[in-house]
Amino acid sequence: MVPLRAEPTDRSEQVSQLLFGDVVSVLEMSDDEKWLRIQHVFDGYVGWIDLLQLAAISEEEYLRLQRHPAPVVANICHFLHNNRRRFPVTIGCSLPFYEHGKLYLAGEHYHFQGEIYDTQYPKSRGFVMQAARQLLHAPYQWGGRSPFGIDCSGFVQLVFKMAGYRLLRDAYQQAEQGRMLDGLSQAEPGDIAFFERNKRIVHVGILLEDRKIIHARGCVRIDLLDNTGILDIQTQTYSHRLSHISRIVST
């Protein structure tokens, strides 16, 4: 996972992460020529990454990647390998030009014998809940997008990516997507709930059956949800105030 930082320094806040197979466009280079300001093609997010953590691709390959939705890794962690190296990839990583256990990126061919999710066709609510539960107990990390550290909006974005839907990166951005529902009584499992503080969206999670919600707070966990907000199962206190619920998956 490559940290995407607010400023061109390792001391700067991690605002998001890039996973294997993510495609970016370069906006500018830092004055010391060690950092690149990039825009993530998947969600439009902008930040700084270390130059050493980016592999350049041709314009032709860049355009081809936009035309061919890549499947993603379905295992929590697996490995890619070729004759030169072997390295881990985590759930939700894209596998460019994947076919029959082989893929290609930035001039190199790789083998992958793990499980995949095909993102070409959007999946059902049931799939969304299944994918969400795969990340249960993953630790919370500000800006994280992997099972080894993930934040609330990164969790929701990654789950829906696996299901074939493209959500934006931050909770307040995701709150503008989908169809807003008329209260919790209209909600169904697989919908997205948003939470506010001082009239700002600050948290997000995915509804499960029986008025439960799966979300990243401390770790990816399951709590109760009612018209007030999230009720912590352990402490029986409210941790977040409900703002609204939106629907991305219609079936």
Phi, psi and chi 1 to 4 in degrees:
 res  aa     phi    psi   chi1   chi2   chi3   chi4
   1 MET       -  126.6  -72.0   69.4   69.3      -
   2 VAL   -97.0  122.3  175.5      -      -      -
   3 PRO   -65.8  133.8  -17.5   30.5      -      -
   4 LEU  -104.3  116.3 -173.6   63.5      -      -
   5 ARG  -109.3  157.6  -59.8 -165.5 -179.0  -83.0
   6 ALA   -70.7  -32.1      -      -      -      -
   7 GLU  -134.0  161.1  -58.7  -65.8  -21.5      -
   8 PRO   -79.3   65.8   28.9  -35.3      -      -
   9 THR  -159.4  147.4  170.0      -      -      -
  10 ASP   -65.7  -17.0  -75.0  -42.4      -      -
  11 ARG   -82.4   -9.8  -61.2  175.5 -176.4  174.8
  12 SER   -78.2  156.8  178.8      -      -      -
  13 GLU   -57.7  135.4  170.6 -168.4   16.8      -
  14 GLN   -80.2  117.5  174.3 -179.1  -92.3      -
  15 VAL   -97.8  -21.6  -67.2      -      -      -
  16 SER  -166.0 -172.9 -169.8      -      -      -
  17 GLN  -137.5  154.4  -70.2  176.2  -26.6      -
  18 LEU  -107.4  137.3  -61.1  178.9      -      -
  19 LEU  -105.2  166.0  -52.4  179.8      -      -
  20 PHE   -55.8  135.6  178.3   88.1      -      -
  21 GLY    89.8  -10.5      -      -      -      -
  22 ASP   -67.3  141.3  -77.8  -10.9      -      -
  23 VAL  -111.7  136.0 -179.6      -      -      -
  24 VAL  -131.6  160.6  -54.2      -      -      -
  25 SER  -112.9  141.6   57.6      -      -      -
  26 VAL   -89.0  127.2  176.6      -      -      -
  27 LEU   -97.4  -39.8  -56.5  178.1      -      -
  28 GLU  -165.9  167.2   63.0  177.2  -61.8      -
  29 MET  -115.1  146.7  179.5  177.0  -77.2      -
  30 SER   -68.4  163.0   62.2      -      -      -
  31 ASP   -61.0  -33.1  -68.4  -20.4      -      -
  32 ASP   -86.1    1.6   61.0    7.6      -      -
  33 GLU    61.3   29.2  -61.5 -175.0  -10.0      -
  34 LYS  -110.9  -13.0  -66.2 -178.6  179.0 -180.0
  35 TRP  -130.2  149.2  -67.3   81.3      -      -
  36 LEU  -120.3  133.2  -63.8  173.3      -      -
  37 ARG   -89.3  121.1 -175.3  168.6  176.1  -96.8
  38 ILE  -126.5  164.5   59.4   90.9      -      -
  39 GLN  -122.9  124.2 -176.6  169.6   36.6      -
  40 HIS   -71.5  122.9 -170.1 -170.7      -      -
  41 VAL   -64.6  -36.0  169.6      -      -      -
  42 PHE   -62.3  -43.8 -177.3   81.4      -      -
  43 ASP  -128.4    2.3   57.1   21.5      -      -
  44 GLY    78.0    4.5      -      -      -      -
  45 TYR   -68.6  141.8 -143.3   71.4      -      -
  46 VAL  -117.1  138.5  174.2      -      -      -
  47 GLY  -173.3 -173.3      -      -      -      -
  48 TRP  -110.3  136.9  -67.5   88.4      -      -
  49 ILE  -129.2  154.7   63.9  170.6      -      -
  50 ASP   -65.8  131.5 -170.8  -42.2      -      -
  51 LEU   -53.7  -34.3  174.6   64.0      -      -
  52 LEU   -71.0  -11.5  -61.6  177.0      -      -
  53 GLN  -104.2   17.3  -64.4 -178.1  -64.2      -
  54 LEU  -124.3  135.4 -176.0   70.5      -      -
  55 ALA  -105.7  126.3      -      -      -      -
  56 ALA   -76.5  143.9      -      -      -      -
  57 ILE  -127.4  162.0   60.4  175.1      -      -
  58 SER   -75.4  162.3   66.4      -      -      -
  59 GLU   -62.1  -36.8 -177.9  178.6   -0.4      -
  60 GLU   -62.3  -45.2  178.1 -174.4    2.3      -
  61 GLU   -66.2  -39.4 -174.1  173.5  -12.4      -
  62 TYR   -56.5  -46.4  176.4   87.9      -      -
  63 LEU   -69.3  -38.2  -65.5  174.1      -      -
  64 ARG   -63.3  -38.2  -73.9  178.7   61.4 -155.1
  65 LEU   -64.9  -29.7  -75.5  166.2      -      -
  66 GLN   -72.2  -28.0  -50.0  -45.3  -56.2      -
  67 ARG   -88.3  -16.3  -64.1 -166.7  -62.5  -94.0
  68 HIS  -123.4   95.7  -60.7  -79.4      -      -
  69 PRO   -57.4  129.9  -21.3   32.6      -      -
  70 ALA   -89.5  141.7      -      -      -      -
  71 PRO   -67.1  167.3   25.7  -33.1      -      -
  72 VAL  -125.7  159.2  -60.1      -      -      -
  73 VAL   -65.1  133.2  176.3      -      -      -
  74 ALA  -101.8  -14.2      -      -      -      -
  75 ASN   -82.9  149.0  -49.5   91.4      -      -
  76 ILE   -55.6  -44.1  -71.0  -64.9      -      -
  77 CYS  -151.8  136.7 -174.7      -      -      -
  78 HIS  -145.6 -168.4 -147.2  -82.8      -      -
  79 PHE  -132.8  143.9  -69.6   87.6      -      -
  80 LEU  -101.6  151.0  -62.1  176.0      -      -
  81 HIS  -154.9  154.6   67.2   91.3      -      -
  82 ASN  -144.3 -164.6   57.4   22.3      -      -
  83 ASN   -70.6  -16.6  -67.5  -28.0      -      -
  84 ARG  -101.0  -30.9  -63.4 -163.0  -45.2  114.2
  85 ARG  -160.1  167.8   53.3 -178.1  170.8  170.3
  86 ARG  -141.4  129.6  177.9  176.8 -176.6  -95.9
  87 PHE  -150.0  157.9   57.7   88.2      -      -
  88 PRO   -81.3  149.7   28.0  -33.5      -      -
  89 VAL  -130.5  148.3  -72.6      -      -      -
  90 THR  -111.0  169.1   55.5      -      -      -
  91 ILE   -55.0  133.4 -170.1  168.8      -      -
  92 GLY    93.1  -10.1      -      -      -      -
  93 CYS   -66.1  139.3  -73.2      -      -      -
  94 SER   -78.9  147.2  -61.9      -      -      -
  95 LEU  -120.6   88.0  -60.1  172.0      -      -
  96 PRO   -61.8  135.9  -21.1   32.9      -      -
  97 PHE    53.9   38.0  -50.4  120.8      -      -
  98 TYR   -71.7  136.1  175.8   89.0      -      -
  99 GLU  -160.8  120.9 -171.6  173.0    3.4      -
 100 HIS    52.0   48.6  -54.2  -55.6      -      -
 101 GLY    81.3    7.8      -      -      -      -
 102 LYS  -128.4  149.8  -61.8  178.7 -179.5  179.2
 103 LEU  -146.7  170.3   59.1  137.9      -      -
 104 TYR  -140.9  136.3  172.4   86.9      -      -
 105 LEU  -159.1  133.3 -177.5   64.8      -      -
 106 ALA    52.1   44.4      -      -      -      -
 107 GLY    83.9    2.8      -      -      -      -
 108 GLU  -125.0  143.7  -69.6 -161.1   56.3      -
 109 HIS   -99.9  143.4  -66.8  -89.3      -      -
 110 TYR  -133.0  157.2  -61.0   93.4      -      -
 111 HIS  -106.7  142.5  -63.8  -83.4      -      -
 112 PHE  -141.6  117.7  178.1   76.0      -      -
 113 GLN  -105.7   12.9  -83.8   78.1   49.1      -
 114 GLY   -85.5 -172.3      -      -      -      -
 115 GLU   -86.9  152.0  -59.5  -66.1  -36.3      -
 116 ILE  -130.9  158.0   66.5  165.4      -      -
 117 TYR  -112.7  127.1  -69.7  136.6      -      -
 118 ASP   -79.9  118.2 -177.6   -3.4      -      -
 119 THR   -95.2    3.9   61.4      -      -      -
 120 GLN   -66.4  -33.4 -173.3  173.4    0.5      -
 121 TYR  -118.7  126.5  -57.5  103.1      -      -
 122 PRO   -57.9  143.5  -24.4   35.0      -      -
 123 LYS   -98.7  177.1  -53.5  -64.3 -167.1  -61.5
 124 SER   -87.1  173.3   67.2      -      -      -
 125 ARG   -59.2  -40.3  -63.4  171.9  173.0  -81.7
 126 GLY   -59.1  -40.2      -      -      -      -
 127 PHE   -64.7  -42.6  179.6   94.0      -      -
 128 VAL   -56.3  -46.3  168.3      -      -      -
 129 MET   -67.5  -38.2  -68.7 -174.5  -73.3      -
 130 GLN   -62.2  -46.0  169.7 -164.7  -29.4      -
 131 ALA   -64.2  -39.7      -      -      -      -
 132 ALA   -62.2  -42.4      -      -      -      -
 133 ARG   -67.5  -23.7  -75.4 -171.2  171.1   97.4
 134 GLN   -61.6  -26.5  -79.1 -173.4  -91.5      -
 135 LEU   -96.6    7.7  -69.5  160.8      -      -
 136 LEU   -56.4  132.6 -164.8   60.3      -      -
 137 HIS    78.1    1.9  -53.9  -53.8      -      -
 138 ALA   -59.7  136.0      -      -      -      -
 139 PRO   -69.6  149.4   25.3  -33.7      -      -
 140 TYR   -74.7  137.5 -177.6   89.7      -      -
 141 GLN  -147.6  125.8 -178.2 -174.0   53.7      -
 142 TRP   -58.6  125.2  179.6  -93.8      -      -
 143 GLY    82.6   -2.3      -      -      -      -
 144 GLY   -76.5  151.9      -      -      -      -
 145 ARG  -138.8   26.6  -64.3  178.2   62.8 -130.2
 146 SER  -137.3  166.8   88.6      -      -      -
 147 PRO   -66.8   -9.9   23.4  -34.5      -      -
 148 PHE   -95.6    4.3  -57.7  116.9      -      -
 149 GLY   164.2  120.0      -      -      -      -
 150 ILE  -150.5  145.9 -160.0  162.1      -      -
 151 ASP  -104.5  178.5   62.9   20.7      -      -
 152 CYS   -63.7  -45.5   66.3      -      -      -
 153 SER   -77.0  -31.3   56.1      -      -      -
 154 GLY   -63.8  -38.0      -      -      -      -
 155 PHE   -61.7  -50.1  165.7   67.7      -      -
 156 VAL   -64.5  -43.1  171.0      -      -      -
 157 GLN   -61.2  -44.3 -175.9 -168.6   52.8      -
 158 LEU   -66.2  -42.1 -170.0   64.4      -      -
 159 VAL   -60.2  -46.3  167.3      -      -      -
 160 PHE   -73.5  -26.7  -82.4   84.5      -      -
 161 LYS   -61.6  -45.3  176.8 -174.3  177.5 -176.5
 162 MET   -61.2  -30.6  -70.2 -171.8  -79.1      -
 163 ALA   -85.5   -1.7      -      -      -      -
 164 GLY    93.3   20.9      -      -      -      -
 165 TYR  -120.3  144.4  -61.8   88.2      -      -
 166 ARG  -105.4  107.4 -177.3  175.6  -66.3 -160.3
 167 LEU  -105.9  155.3  -64.5 -171.1      -      -
 168 LEU   -73.9  176.5  -62.8  175.2      -      -
 169 ARG   -83.6  -46.9  177.9   60.2 -179.8   87.4
 170 ASP   -96.0  155.9  -71.2  -23.3      -      -
 171 ALA   -59.2  -42.4      -      -      -      -
 172 TYR   -66.0  -28.1   77.7   91.4      -      -
 173 GLN   -75.6  -43.4  -62.5  171.1  -45.6      -
 174 GLN   -61.5  -29.0  -64.8  169.5   -1.2      -
 175 ALA   -64.8  -17.7      -      -      -      -
 176 GLU   -91.9   -2.8  -58.2  -63.8  -37.0      -
 177 GLN  -100.7  161.1  -62.5 -177.8  -94.6      -
 178 GLY    74.4 -167.4      -      -      -      -
 179 ARG  -110.6  121.3  178.4  169.2   64.1   87.9
 180 MET   -71.1  134.5 -172.0 -177.9  -62.3      -
 181 LEU   -95.6  162.1  -56.9  179.2      -      -
 182 ASP   -91.5   68.0 -173.7   19.3      -      -
 183 GLY    89.6  170.1      -      -      -      -
 184 LEU   -64.2  -26.7 -173.4   57.3      -      -
 185 SER   -64.7  -23.4   62.3      -      -      -
 186 GLN   -91.9   -6.6  -57.2  -64.0  -44.7      -
 187 ALA   -79.8  155.8      -      -      -      -
 188 GLU  -134.5  158.6  -63.7 -178.1   14.1      -
 189 PRO   -54.8  138.0  -27.5   36.5      -      -
 190 GLY    99.4  -13.4      -      -      -      -
 191 ASP   -74.9  168.3  -69.8  -24.0      -      -
 192 ILE  -112.9  130.9  -52.9  176.9      -      -
 193 ALA  -106.3  138.3      -      -      -      -
 194 PHE  -117.2  149.1  -64.3   91.7      -      -
 195 PHE  -131.0  148.1  -56.4   87.4      -      -
 196 GLU  -125.3  158.0   65.0  179.5    5.2      -
 197 ARG  -145.4  124.7 -176.7 -172.4  -54.9  125.0
 198 ASN    54.4   41.9  -61.6  -34.4      -      -
 199 LYS    66.5   19.7  -61.3 -177.2  178.5  179.3
 200 ARG  -119.2  138.1  -66.6  179.5   59.0 -111.1
 201 ILE   -72.0  122.3  -60.1  -62.9      -      -
 202 VAL  -125.7   -5.9  -64.6      -      -      -
 203 HIS  -157.1  156.6 -166.4   66.0      -      -
 204 VAL  -152.0  149.9   61.0      -      -      -
 205 GLY  -156.0  176.0      -      -      -      -
 206 ILE  -114.3  131.0  -60.0  170.7      -      -
 207 LEU   -72.4  140.7  -88.0   66.9      -      -
 208 LEU  -115.1 -174.9  -60.1  176.5      -      -
 209 GLU   -68.7  161.5  -54.2   92.6  -23.6      -
 210 ASP    59.7   39.2  -57.4  -39.3      -      -
 211 ARG    55.6   40.3  -67.8  -68.2  175.2   91.0
 212 LYS  -109.0  160.6  -66.7 -179.5  179.4  178.4
 213 ILE  -136.7  140.0 -175.5  168.7      -      -
 214 ILE  -108.9  129.3 -176.5  167.2      -      -
 215 HIS  -157.4  166.9   63.2  126.2      -      -
 216 ALA  -101.5  108.4      -      -      -      -
 217 ARG  -147.9  101.3  173.3  177.0  170.5 -106.2
 218 GLY    82.5  -48.7      -      -      -      -
 219 CYS  -159.1  174.1   65.8      -      -      -
 220 VAL   -72.4  120.5  175.7      -      -      -
 221 ARG  -142.6  168.1   54.3 -176.9  -71.9  161.2
 222 ILE  -114.7  128.2  -64.7  174.3      -      -
 223 ASP  -131.0 -177.2  -75.2  -55.4      -      -
 224 LEU   -94.6  154.9  -59.6  175.1      -      -
 225 LEU  -133.5  132.6  179.2   68.2      -      -
 226 ASP  -137.7 -170.0   62.0   23.4      -      -
 227 ASN   -67.1  -16.9  -72.5  -45.5      -      -
 228 THR   -81.1  -45.4  -62.0      -      -      -
 229 GLY   160.1 -149.2      -      -      -      -
 230 ILE   -87.8  124.1  -64.1  177.2      -      -
 231 LEU  -101.4  112.2 -177.7   63.7      -      -
 232 ASP   -60.7  120.5 -173.9  -51.5      -      -
 233 ILE   -62.4  -35.4  -71.8  179.0      -      -
 234 GLN   -78.6  -45.2  -64.9  171.7  -44.8      -
 235 THR   -95.8  -13.4   65.6      -      -      -
 236 GLN    57.7   36.1  -69.6  -63.3  -61.8      -
 237 THR  -124.6  157.1   59.5      -      -      -
 238 TYR   -83.7  131.3  -73.1   98.9      -      -
 239 SER  -101.5  -25.4   62.4      -      -      -
 240 HIS  -145.8  145.3  -65.1   85.0      -      -
 241 ARG   -95.3  128.6  177.6 -176.7  173.5 -174.2
 242 LEU   -68.1  132.8 -178.3   63.2      -      -
 243 SER   -99.7  -63.3  168.8      -      -      -
 244 HIS  -163.8  173.8   67.5  -84.2      -      -
 245 ILE  -126.1  137.3  -61.1  170.7      -      -
 246 SER  -123.1  154.4  -66.1      -      -      -
 247 ARG  -115.0  125.0  177.0  161.4  -63.1  163.8
 248 ILE  -102.2  -44.5  -58.9  -65.9      -      -
 249 VAL   -97.0  124.5 -176.8      -      -      -
 250 SER   -89.6  -18.0   58.2      -      -      -
 251 THR  -124.3      -   59.3      -      -      -
